[in-house]
Amino acid sequence: MPPKVIVVAGPTATGKTRLGIELAAACGGEIVSADSMQVYRRMDIGTAKATPEERAAVRHHMLDVAEPGENYSVARYVEDASRCCDELLAAGKLPVIVGGTGLYIDSLISGRDFAGRDDGDAALREVLSAQYDRLGGETMLARLRSFDAERADRLHPADKRRIIRAIEVHTLTGLTITEHDERTRALPKRYDAAYIILSFRDRAALYSRIDARVDAMVERGLFEEVDGLLASGLPADCTSMQAIGYKEAAMALRGDISREAAAERIKQNSRRYAKRQLTWFGHEPEARWIRWDGEPDFEAARLLSTEFLHSRGIS
């Protein structure tokens, strides 16, 4: 049997960090972050990174492991985070994986193989995206058809994301995306994960909490954080600066929009992201969902989580 881990996931602004810390403290575990932007150093406010006080309460891993100018890929995350989990398990400690980046979590739990990576997937995707924009969907679809007619026949020329993904997988692995997905599904999972997913019963309550958090980020110095990153020479078009909160703030600092308009865009984009997160995590069949009625009740959540974890053989 694969070793057991806890996953605390869900949309942005639902209290994952706090519940993860409380469960880790109760189970003798440590936090392994699963957030695609919290890996970057000096990007703290806009990513809602755990505070120094929270990190002092329970040890955190996979925070501040890359420079903002790097293209930190999902392949690199799986390599780094699985090493963290394995070291914790070897030391008799329970990994508590906390975050909202579904692709990172699923790839880590499944032990997904990124054959041929060398951190080239993000860079390759950018190249393919530029080629798609320059050559058009028909041309890129014909390219895909040359080695994977089955998948090409199922895609529309306007489906940029899936066309690029299929070409990327073949370039990196030598497999068609169908072969790659079948091989991945056939592999035993690396970890036996007990999923606890946080959300709100009322979508409006979630959105209100997101809006309040964006306001708090602005008050804490989000624009100043972004200004400092840009002043350090970080290109505005690098991967990390495309994150929600950073891209909009950079637009305001350039004078393209007002700070007030930037904050509203951050709220809107964060709400859209939360909706996508709900869709992603909704596909996890054995998860224990905790849906807040209003203000999060962490004491009740801890009790529900502990009961669920006991049923999964985790104490």
N, C-alpha and C positions, 0 to 999 in steps of 0.2 A: 504493500500500500504506500502511496506517496505521502510524504509528511504533511501534517496539518498546519494551516495558516488561517488567520482571520483577515477578512477584507471588509473595510468600512468605506462604502462608496456612496454615490448619489450626486445630485446637482450641486452647483455652487451655492454657498451661503446656507447650508442646511445643518451645520454643526458637526461635520465629520471630524475635524481636528480635535475638538473637545471630547467627543465620545471615544475616538480612537485612543486618546491619552488615558482616559479613565479605564478602558478595557485593558490596555497594555499594563497599566499599573496593577490592576486586579489579577491579571494572568501571568505576571512576571515576564512580560514581553517588551519589545521595543518597536518603534514606529519605522516603517519603510514607506517613504512618500511615493505616491504614484500620481504625480502632477507634471505634465510636460513642460511647464514654465518654472516651477519651483526648483528645477535643477540648476538654474542660472544664478550665479553670484550677483549681488548688488541689485537684484530685482525682488524686493521684499514686499513693498506696500501693495503694488498692483497685482501680485500673485497671492496675496493673503497668506504669506508664509508663516509658519509657527513662530511665535515670539520667543525671545530669549528665555522668558519665564516658563513657557510651555516646553521648550527644549530641555530646560533644567529639570522639569518634573519627570520626564521620560526621555530617554535617548532617542534621537531622530537620525535616520539615514536617508540618503539620496536627496539631500538639500545642498545647494551650493557646490555642485560637483563639476560645473562647466562654466566657462567664460561666456558672457552674453554674445560674443561674436562667433561662437562655435555653432555648427549645425548638429545639435544633439538628437540622434535618431532613436526610434523605438528599438532598433536592433541593439544599440549601445545601452539603452536603458535595461533591456532584458539581461544583457551580459552583466552589467553592474549590479542591478537589483537582485538578481538570482544569487550572485556571489554574497551579497549582504544577508539574504535569507538563509542560505546554506551555512554561513558562519554562525548566525544566531542559533539555528537549530543544532549545530554541532556543540554549541556552548550550553545547550539545554534551555534556550530562551525561545519564546514564541514570536514569530514575525507578525506584526499587525500592519497590514498594508492599507494605507489611508490615502484616498485621493479621488479625483473625478475624471481622470483621463482613461476612459474605458478601454481604448486600444492598448495602452500600457499595461493595465491590469490584466486583461485577457491574455495578452501575449506572454506576460510573466507567469501566470498560472498554468497556461498550456505548455510552457516550455517551447514556444514556437521557434522553429529553426530559421535563421536568417542567413542561409548559406550564401557565401560570396560577398558578405557585407563590407567591410572596411570603411564603415560610416558613409558609404556612397549612396544610400537610398535617398536621403533628403536632397542631396546635390543632383542625383540623377532625375528625381522627380521635377526639380526646377528646370532642368534642361528639356525634359520631355514636355513640360507645360509650355515653355517658350516655343518649342517646335510646333506644338498643337496650335498655338496662337498665330504662328507665322504661316504654317502650311495648311491649316484647316482640319476639321474633323474627318472629312472624307479620306484625305491622304493618310492620316494616322490610323484610321480604321482599316484601310487597305494594308498598311504595314502590319497591323495586328493579324489580319486575315492570312498573311503569308506564312505564319507559323502556328496560328490558333484559329482556324476557320470556325470551329464550334462556338467559341466565345464571341468572335466578331459578329456572327450571325444573330446573336442575341442582343447586341448593343446598337444604339442609335448614334450617328456621327456627332450629335450634340452632347453625348454623355462623356464629357471630357474626363471626369474623375475616374470612371471605370476603365476607359480606354487606356489612360496613362498608367493606372495601377496594373493592368494586365501586361502591358509592355514592360513595365518596371520589374515585375516578378520574373518574367522570362529572361530579361537581361541579367538579373542578379543570380538566378538559380538554374537557368537552362530548362525549367519546367514551364508548361502552360499554367495559367492560374488555376484551372480546374484540377490539374495534377497536383499542384502545390497545395491547394485547399484540401484535397482528398488525403494526401499524405499527412498533413497537419492534423486533420481530424482523427486519423488512425493511430496517431501517437498517444501513448498514455500521458495524462496530465502530470506536470512536474510536481504540483502541489494539490492537496485536497483542501479546497478553500471553503470556509464557512462565510458566506456573503451576508452582510448586514447593510441594507440600503436605506438611506434617510431621504425623506421628502416631506411635503406638506399635503394635507388632504385638499386644501383649497389652493388652486394655482395662483390666485390673486395674492394670497398670503406669502407664497414663495417669491413672487415678483416684488412685493412690497419690501421684503427682507433684502432682496438683491439691491433694490434702489437705495435702501438705507446704508447698506455696506459700501456702495460706491460713494455716497456722500461722506462716509467716514474715511474712506481712502483719500479723498480729495483733501479733507481736513488734516489728515496725517502727513500730507506732503507728496501726493502722487505726482503732481506736475513737477515738483522740485526733483523727485527721484528720476523722472524721465529726462529732465534738463541736464542733470548730472551725468547720466549715461551718454547722452548725445555730446556733451562737452568733453567727455573722455575720448571721443573719436569713434564711438560705436555708430556704424552706418544705420540710417533710419530704415533701410530696406532689408536689413538682416532678419533672419528667422525669428529671433527672440523679440524683436521690435514689432512683429506682426501680431503679438498677443493682444487680446482684448485689454484695453486700458492703456497700453503703451502706444499703440498705433494712433488712437484718437488723441491722446495727450500730445504726441509729437506733432500732429496736425495743428493743434492749438498753439503750440510753441513756435511753429513756423508762421503763424498768423493766418492760416487757411480758414480756421473757424475760431469762434470764441471759446473760452474755457467752459462757459455754461453749456454751449452746444456740444462740446466734447464730452462733458459729463453725461449729458442726455444720450449721446450715442453709445457711451460705455454701458449705460443702463440697458438700452435697447438690445445691444449685441450680447450682453450678459444674459438677458432673458431668453434670447433666441438660443444661446448656447445651452442654457439650463433645459430647454425643451428638447434639444438633441440628446442631452445626457439622459433624460428620463426615458427617451425611446431606446437608447443603447442598453441601459441597465434593466429595462423592462423585459429583455430577452433572457435574463438569468433565471432559470426555472426554479431553483431551490433556495432562493434568497429569502431572508427574513426582512420584510419591509417594515420600517417604522415611519409612520406618517404623522407628523405633528398636526394637532388641531389648531394651535395658535402659537404662543411662545413655547419653544422647545422645553420639554420636561426631561432633563437628562437623568434624573434619578429613576424615573419610570423606564426610560430607554435602557439604562444599565441593567435593570432587573430583567427586562424582556430579552436583552441580548445575552445575559448570563444563562437564562433558561434555554435559549436557543443553542448556545455554545455547548452546554451540558448535553443536549440531545445529539450533538455532533461529536461527542467524545472529547470536548475541550474544556478544561477547568482551570 
